[in-house]
């Protein structure tokens, strides 16, 4: 089982990812900043249709997510003390870049592109502890793990309630997406300030509170 404090932090980060992805999804009109399976399907459909923008946008999102995952992992592994804080710092910077592009009047689709890099980066912040995949920006594998662990628990081959931790991670992403959609309705793209500040607080927590 994943320790409660680590699980709580992972749930918070996953909820923030859901918030950001919901805002990006609305602004991008059906494209994702963190769900690359969906963007890959969109990429294939765009290639078949021959529509330039329908091909370029998902391709750009996928490339930026990949770059973010590379950079985030590199940074996270660079230091056992500061790596996680620095990784979250990159997430904060990329969200800040999206807000800067938005406030500078760039088209919405261009302003949202850095969010894909942020999503790729975030997945490197927390390493798996116990069974739960913590702080990730997508939950397809998490839902499968929930069903798998429930089957194992039924057969007596896994802790009886471990599957619920996977469900909690899924629920965190769903709740974050709900809050993100509601916040977008109130503040439009400015709603990204909310997760940006929350990510900054998490980064500071890693610097000040996280044990060495």
NORWO-V763906 format. One record per backbone hydrogen bond with DSSP energy under -0.5 kcal/mol. CO is the residue of the C=O (numbers start at 0). NH is the residue of the N-H. E is the energy in kcal/mol with one decimal. If there is no record, write none. Layout:
((CO NH E) (CO NH E))
This chain:
((2 6 -2.7) (3 7 -2.5) (4 8 -2.0) (5 9 -2.4) (6 10 -2.6) (7 11 -2.2) (8 12 -2.5) (9 13 -2.3) (9 134 -0.6) (10 14 -2.6) (11 15 -2.3) (12 16 -2.0) (13 17 -2.2) (14 18 -2.0) (15 19 -2.5) (16 20 -2.6) (17 21 -2.1) (18 22 -1.9) (19 23 -2.6) (20 24 -2.8) (21 25 -2.1) (22 26 -2.5) (23 27 -2.9) (24 28 -0.5) (24 29 -2.2) (25 28 -0.7) (33 35 -1.2) (34 38 -1.7) (35 39 -2.3) (36 40 -1.9) (37 41 -2.3) (38 42 -2.5) (39 43 -2.3) (40 44 -2.4) (41 45 -2.8) (42 46 -2.4) (43 47 -1.9) (44 48 -1.9) (45 49 -1.4) (45 50 -0.9) (49 51 -0.6) (50 54 -1.0) (51 54 -0.7) (51 55 -3.0) (52 56 -2.3) (54 58 -1.4) (55 59 -2.5) (56 60 -2.3) (57 61 -2.4) (58 62 -2.4) (59 63 -2.5) (60 64 -2.2) (61 65 -2.3) (62 66 -2.5) (63 67 -2.6) (64 68 -2.4) (65 69 -2.1) (66 70 -3.0) (67 71 -3.0) (68 72 -2.0) (69 73 -2.3) (70 74 -2.5) (71 75 -2.9) (72 76 -2.0) (74 77 -1.2) (74 78 -0.6) (78 82 -1.7) (81 85 -2.7) (82 86 -2.2) (83 87 -2.3) (84 88 -2.0) (85 89 -1.7) (86 90 -1.6) (87 91 -2.5) (88 92 -2.4) (89 93 -2.3) (90 94 -2.1) (91 95 -2.6) (92 96 -2.2) (93 97 -2.0) (94 98 -2.2) (95 99 -2.5) (96 100 -2.7) (97 101 -2.2) (98 102 -3.0) (99 103 -1.7) (100 105 -2.3) (101 104 -1.4) (106 110 -2.3) (107 111 -1.7) (108 112 -0.6) (109 112 -0.7) (111 114 -1.7) (112 115 -1.7) (112 116 -0.8) (113 117 -2.1) (114 118 -2.2) (115 119 -2.2) (116 120 -2.2) (117 121 -2.5) (118 122 -1.2) (120 123 -2.0) (121 124 -2.2) (128 131 -0.5) (131 128 -0.7) (131 133 -0.8) (138 142 -2.4) (139 143 -1.9) (140 144 -2.5) (141 145 -2.0) (142 146 -2.0) (143 147 -2.7) (144 148 -3.0) (145 149 -2.2) (146 150 -2.1) (147 151 -2.3) (148 152 -2.8) (149 153 -2.4) (150 154 -1.5) (151 156 -3.7) (151 157 -0.6) (152 155 -1.4) (158 161 -1.1) (160 163 -1.3) (160 164 -0.5) (161 164 -1.4) (161 165 -0.9) (162 166 -1.7) (163 167 -2.3) (164 168 -1.7) (165 169 -2.1) (166 170 -2.8) (167 171 -2.1) (168 172 -1.8) (169 173 -2.2) (170 174 -2.9) (171 175 -2.5) (172 176 -2.3) (173 177 -2.2) (174 178 -2.5) (175 179 -2.5) (176 180 -2.5) (177 181 -2.3) (178 182 -2.9) (179 183 -2.3) (180 184 -1.7) (181 185 -1.2) (182 186 -3.2) (183 187 -2.3) (186 189 -1.3) (187 190 -2.1) (188 191 -2.1) (189 192 -2.2) (190 193 -1.7) (190 194 -0.6) (191 195 -2.0) (192 196 -2.3) (193 197 -2.1) (194 198 -3.2) (195 199 -1.8) (196 200 -2.1) (197 201 -2.1) (198 202 -2.4) (199 203 -2.3) (200 204 -2.0) (201 205 -2.0) (202 206 -1.6) (203 207 -2.8) (204 208 -2.1) (204 209 -2.2))
